[in-house]
Amino acid sequence: MTIRRGTRLFSNVIVDGCTEIGENCLIYPFATIGLPPQDLKYKGEDTKLIIGGNNIIREYVSIHKASVGGDGVTAVGSNNFFMAYVHIAHDCKVGSGVIMANCATLGGHVIVEDAVVLGGLAAIHQFARIGRNAMIGGLTMVRQDVPPFMICSGSEAKLFGPNSIGLKRHGFTDAEISALKSAYKILFRQKLPLNKAIEKVRAEIDPNRHVDHLLHFIEQSKRGITRSV
């Protein structure tokens, strides 16, 4: 177990197992960090939890170490804010700058890229991916991958277009947001087969790194992509 300089544990915090916590984290009462995974396949193997620096981990948050079905590491980045009762299951990979509101839950092996916002009581199915700068509404059940830069909400998760306000707050230019809006319309509003829609985006929209990331994320999906209303 390693807890680096400046990290503060309030009362009644449990940190267990092969856990590394970076500098200047705040971990509030009754959080449980690095306990064994809730996975019947786990038989006490030597797996890990690695957490970066400057994270705020509020009351009753649970972050579990990995099971044996992945690379043996649950990983959390830096500068995240996990509100009360958040759960991050075994083998998850959570980026940096992520906000998870009260009771938001990640199943095992979920990938959450940087600067994602998850509303309260949102639940992400095992092995799903949430692309960077996406915003997931409260009470949303996500079963398939959510593309980066998008808003997703509803008891049956649906896309509602680019996360324009969030993108502006993170320094995206008007031209970059406009390109993502155009890509969204082609990908999710024109009812084209997804491979044809991707081809059309590449043919009609001037390339930039955000559109490229969006298309690459979609092409790498194994669970399928959450679609529009």
N, C-alpha and C positions, 0 to 999 in steps of 0.2 A: 504494500500500500504506500502511495506517495501523495502527499498533500503539499502543494508548493506555497511559497511565501505569500503572505497577504490574504490568503483564503481564510474566511471566518465561518466556523460552524456554530450556530446557535444551539440552545439546549435540545436534548433528545433527538439528535441527528445520528443515524447509523450509517457508517461507511464500512464496507466489508470487502473481502476478497482481493483479487489482484486488480486494484483500482488506482488510476492516476488522475489527480485533479490539478489543474493549472493554477496560476497565480490569480489572486484578487477576486475569487468567487465568494458569493454570499449564499450560504445554505441555511435555510430557515427550519424551525422546529418540526420534528417528525418526518422529515425527508428520509428516504431510504435509498442509499447509493451503493451499487455494486453487489446487491444480493443475488442469489441464484435465479436463473430464468424460470418463468412459468411455462415449462416445456417438459412434458413427460419423458422425452428422449434424453434429457440431461441427467447424467449419473455422476456428477461431481467433478467433471473434467476441469482442467486448469485453463479457463477462459478469462477474458479481460473486459474491463470498461475503461475507456480513456476519455477524459473530459478536458477541454481547453480552459482558457482563462477568461476572467471578467464575466462570468455567468451569474445570473440571479436565479436561484432555485428556491421557490417558495414552499409553504407548508404542505406536507403530505405528498410531495412529488416522489415518484418511484422511478428509478432508472436502473435497469437490470444489466448484469454482465451477459456476455454472449452464451449461446448454446453451442452445439457441435455441428450445426447444419450450414455454417458459413465459414468465414475466415477466422473465427474465434475472438472477434473484437466487436463490442458495441462502442461506437465512436460519436462523440458530441464535440462540436467546434467551440468557438469563442463568442462572447458578446451576445449570448442568448438570454431570453427572459422566459422562464417557465413558471406560470402562475400556479396557484394551489391545485393539488390533486392531479396534475399532469402525470401521465404514464408513458414512459419510453421503454418499449419491450426489448427483448434480446436481439442482438445482431442488427439493430437499427444504425443508420448512418445519418446523423443530423449535422447540417452545415453550421454556418455562423450567421449572426444577426437574425435568428429565428425567434418569433414570438408565438408561444402557445398559451392560449387563455385557459381559464379554469376548466379542469376535467377533460381537456383535449387528450386523445389517446392514440398512440401508435402501436399497431400490431407488430409482430416479429418481422425482421428483415426489411422494414420500411426504409426508404431513402427520402430524406427531405433536404433539398438543396438550400443554398443561402437565401436569406432575406424573405423567407416564407412567413406568413401570418396564418395561424389556425385559430378560429373562433372557439368559444366555449362549447364543450361537449362534442366537438367534431371527433370523428372516429375514422382512422385510416386502416384499411384492410391489410393483412399480411402481404408482403412483397410488392405493395404498390409504391409508386414514386410520385413525389410532389416537386415540380420544377421550380426553379428559383424565381423569386419575386411574385409567386402566386399568392392569392388570398383565398382561404377556405372559410366559408361562413359558419356561424354557430349551428350546432345540431346537424351538420352535414355528415352523411355516411359515404365515404369514398371507397369504391371497390376497384376502380381502374386508375391508371396513371393520370395525373392532372398536369397538363402542359405548363411550361414556365410562362410567367408574365400574365396569367389569366386569373379571373375571378370565378370561383366555383362555389355553388351553394345548393341547398335543397336536401330533403330527406333521401331522395334519389339524386345523387350529385349531377349537376348540369353546369356547363360553362355559360357565362354571361358576358363574355368579351374580355378585352385586356384590362388589367388592373391599373388604369391610367393615373389615378391619384397617387397610388403607391409608387408607380414608376417615376412620376415627377419628383416625389420626395427623395428618391434615390438617385436623382441627377440625370435621368434620361432626357434627351432633347425632344423637342416637338417632332422633329423629323423621324427619330427612332420610334416614338410612340405611334406616329402615323403609319410607319411601315408595318409595325406589329398589328395595328388595326386592319390594314389591308390584307395581311397574311391570315388573320383570324377569319375574315369574311370569306376568303377563298377556301380555307381548310374546313370551316365548320358551318358555313351558311349556304354554299352553292350546291350542296348535296352531291358532290363529286366523289368517286372512289378515292380513298385517302392517297393512294400512290399517284393518281392523276392530279389531285389537288396539290401535292408536294411539287410535282413537276411544274404546275402552273405558277406556283409561288416563285420558284427559281427562275422561271422564264420572264415574269412580269414585274417583280419587285427588285429594286436595286439591292444587291447583297450588303448586309451588315452583320456584325457579330451576334446581335441578338436574334435576328431572323434565322441565322445559321444555327444558333443554339436551339431554337424552337424546333426547327426541322430535324436536327440530329436527335433531339430528345424523342420526338414522335417515332422516328425510324428505329430507335433502339427499344421501343416498348415491347414487352412480353405479355403483359396483362391486358393490353388494349388501352385505348385512350378515352377518357371521359369526353362526351360530346356535348354539343350545344342543345338548347331547348328547341 
